[in-house]
Amino acid sequence: MNTALRVTAFTAGLAAAFGLALGVGNATGGSPAPAPATAGHAGHGGPAENPGASADGTTEHPPGGLQVSERGYTLSIDSPFVTAGSPTDLRFRILGPDGKPVTAYQPQHEKELHLIVAPRDLSTFQHLHPALAADGTWSAPAAVPAAGEYRVFADFTPAGATEGLTLGADLHAAGDLRPAPLPQTGRTVTVDGYTVTLGGDLTPGRGGRLTLDVSKDGKPVTDLQPYLGAYGHLVALRAGDLAYLHVHPDTTAPGPEVGFTTTAPSTGSYRLFLDFKHQDTVRTAAFTLTTADTPPPTATANPTEPAGPHQH
């Protein structure tokens, strides 16, 4: 697990969810080729697979993760109350339509379930891969470094289901709460000596392409390693409610550019978290991106982002 990804936060009223998480691309080049995507995370896919987005930037159907229950499935956290700064073992279950814990899942992007943990102010970001016990209980060590309200997202596909789900639930961390505004990162951030540059824009209701170029010591990185079946994994959270967006990767080369296509469900500001793997280590670069017709929030620029934690 990498160290927690620190980013100054934003004011939020999270009801949380996303419909965008990136998927998988085929790879060519010096690194092993990732397997082609056969089914995405809940909400994965390009604009054609997001019929809820309308031309005016609204959505007929909400993004995933805004609900604790959907289609008969419920995310049940054993203890939603924790103490900030103390080791936290997150334990939870996915309850099926019969009220019993689900014990069989379809692997998506090399894992049976992806767990995202983020505070409402987006000061940290964690992409975890919990372990499943025979009784249907999932568990994962998580970092809860600061007091506040957190959102936990479970991204999964039950065995036999034709599409996945993203469910969200709140986690409450006691302590001294110090909220901060949404950070403004600009188009370039650095993490562990790597420079990542963001290209492209989010356009409400219309598909667009985002690119992220990775370099180190002034030289392009051309030997990225597959991570979760692709050369990059992108998660986007909408400021205000933490709507969870999945993006569709379209990269087939191991760098320096990692590309994704997505549709923003509405106007506003989004936090983008890119996971990339190089020299056997996964790092996270974080950006704040605002749709073209929305003024960006004012905040102190902080272009340097430490890596976020991961479980392998």
N, C-alpha and C positions, 0 to 999 in steps of 0.2 A: 504494500500500500504506500503510495506517495504521501508526502506531507500535504496538509490541507491547503486547498486553493484559496488564497486570501484575496478578496476583492472588496473594496469599500462598497457599502451596500446602497440600497435604494428604499424609499418608502413604498410600502406595498400593502395591499389588502388581499392577500392571496386566498383564493378559493380554489386554486391550483389546478393545473392540468396542462397537458400539451398535446398536441397532435403531431408533433414532428420529432423523430429520433432518427438518426440516419441508419441506413442499412448497409448493404454489402455490395462490393463491386468485384468483378473479376480482375486478376492482377497479371501483369507480365513484367519481366525484368529479372534482376538478380535475386529478389526475395521470393520465397515460396508463394505460389498464387493462391489468393483467397478463393474460397468456394463461391460460386454464383448464388445470388439470393434467390430463394424459391418462395419465401413468404417473409414479409417484413414484420417489424414490431407493430404493435397496435398503432394505427394511424400512419404507418410508413407509406411511402409512395409519393409519386409526383402529383402535379396539379390534376391530371385526369382521374386520379384516385381520391380526390378531395372534393366531391360534389357539393359539400356543405359550404364552400367558399363562393360568395356572390361577387358581382362586378363592383359593388360599392364598398367592398372590404369587410362586409359582415359575414357571418356564417349561419346557415340554417341549422346545423348541428354543432354543439359545442365541441371543442377539442377534448382529447382524452385527459384523464387525471383530475378533472374537476369534481368527480363523484367518487364516493367511497364504495358505492354499489352500482353495478350495471349488468344488464342481461342475466340477472340472477346470481352474479358473483359478487362477493364482498371481501374487501381488504380489512382484516381484523388484527390490530396490533395488540400484543399481550399487555404492554404497559406504555401508554402514551405520555407518561410523565417521567422526565429524567432530570438529572442535575448537570448543569453546564460544567465543562472542564473535567468531568469524571469519565472513566471508561464506560462505554455503553454497548451492551449486547442487544441489538435489535432482534426481537423475536416476533413473528407474525404468521398468520395463516391466510390462505385464500379459501373462503367458504363457497361451496358450489350451490347450485339451485336447490339441492336437497338439504342444505344447512351443514353438511359435513365438509371437513377439510379436503381440498383437492390434493391428490398425491401423484398424479400423472400429468406431464406437460410435454408439449412439443418444443424441442430446442429451436431457438431463433438466434441467429448470429452467435452460434457456438455455446449458448447458455440457455438453460430452461427458464430463467427469470432474471431480469435486469432491475436493479433497485437504485433509484436516484434519491438522494437526500439533499435538500437545500433549504436554508432559512428564508423567511419571507423577505428579508432585506438583501438576499443573495450575496452575503459576505463570504460564504463557502459553497463548495459544490463537491458532491461525492457520487461516484458511479461505482456501485458495489455489486458483487455477485455472491449472494448468500448460499448457504448449504441447506439442502432439503433433508429432513429426517423422514423415517418411514411413516410416521403418523401425520405427515403433511405440515409440520412446523418448519418454517424457514428461520435461519439465524445468520447474523453477520455482525462483526464488530464495526461500530461506526464512531466517527469523531463528532462530538457536539461541543465545540470549543467555546461558544458564547451563548448567553441567555437569549431566549426569544422563542418565537413560533417557527417551527420547521414544517416542511411538507415532505412526506414520504410518498414516492411513486413506485408502484409495482407494475412492470411491463412484462406481459406473459401471454402465452397461448395455451389453453387447456388441451389435453389430449383429445383428439376427435373434433375439435372446433375448426371452423373454416376461416376464422379471423381472430386476431389477438385483441387484448384489452389493455388499457392503462388505467389503473385505479389509484386514487390518491387519498391520503389520510393525514391528519395533523399530529405533530409531535411537539410537546410543550417542554421547554428546558428552563428550569428555575435558575435564577441568578441575577446579576446586575445587568440590566438591559441597556445597551447603548446603540440605538438605531442610527443609521447613516444613509445619505442619499445614494441614488443609483450612480455608480462610477462612470466617468467618461474616459474611455481608453484610447480613442482615435482608431486608426486603421492598422496600426502596428503595435504588437506587444512582444515582450521578451519573457522567456521562461527557461530557467536553467541554462542560459547561454544560447538558446535558440531564439531566432527572430521569426515571428509569424505575421504575415501581412494579409489582411482581408480585402477581397475585391468583390464587387457586385452589390446589389441592393435588395431589400425586401419590399415588395409591392403588394399592397392589400388586394386580395381577390384575384391575383394574377401570378402565374408561375414565374420564377426567376432563378438565376444561377448565382451561387456564392462560390468563390474560390479562396483557398487559403494556401499561401506559399510559405514553405518552411526552409530556413537557411540557418547556417551555423558558421560563425567566424567569417561572415561575409560571403560564404560559398553555398550554393543551392544544395539541399539534401536530396539526393537521388536514390537513396537506398532505405526508404522507410520500410518498416516491417508490418505485416498484416496484424491488425488488432480487431478482434471480434469479426473476422472474415473480411475486413476491408482495410484500406490504407489510412483511414481516418474515421472517427465516429463523432458526430455532431449532435448536440442537444441544445435546443433553444427554449428559453422561458420568457413568456410575455410579462413585462412589468405590470404590476397592478393586481393580477390574479394568479400568476405563475402558470398560465396555460402552457401545456407541455406539447411541444412541436417536434415531430420526427421529420428528418430530411432524407432525401433519397440520393445516395452517392452515385457519381457517374465517372469516377476516376479508375483508370485501368493501368496506370504506371505508378511506380513507387516513389513519387515525388518529382520535383519539389512542390508541384501543385496538387492539392486535393480539392475536388470539386463536388458540389451538391446542388440539387434543384429542390425548390420548396415553394409553397404559397403561404404568405402571412395571412392569418385569419382576420386581421383587423389592422387599423392604423395603430401606431404607438411605438414604444421602445421595447427591445428584446435583448436578453443576454444570451450570447452564443458561447458554448463551451466545446472546444475542439480537443478530442483525445487523439494523440498520435504516438506511435511507438518507434523508437530508434535506439539502437545499441542496447536492446533488450529491456528498455525502460519506457513506461507509458507516462507521458506528460500531458498537461492540460493548458491550453491557451484560452483566455476569456476575453470577449469583446462585448461592447454595448453598441447595438445598431438600431437606428431609428428609421421608420418608414419615411419615404421622401416627403410626404405631406404633413409630417408631424414635427414641430420644433423639438430639438433635443433638450433634455433637462440640463440645468446648470449644475456642475459639480467639478471638483478639483481633478484634473487629469492625473491618471496613475497608470502609465503604460507598462509597468513591470508587474507581471503576474506570476507568483510561484506556482509550482505544479500542484495538481490536485491528487487526492488519494484514489487508489484503485485496488481491486482485488483480482488476482489472476487464478 
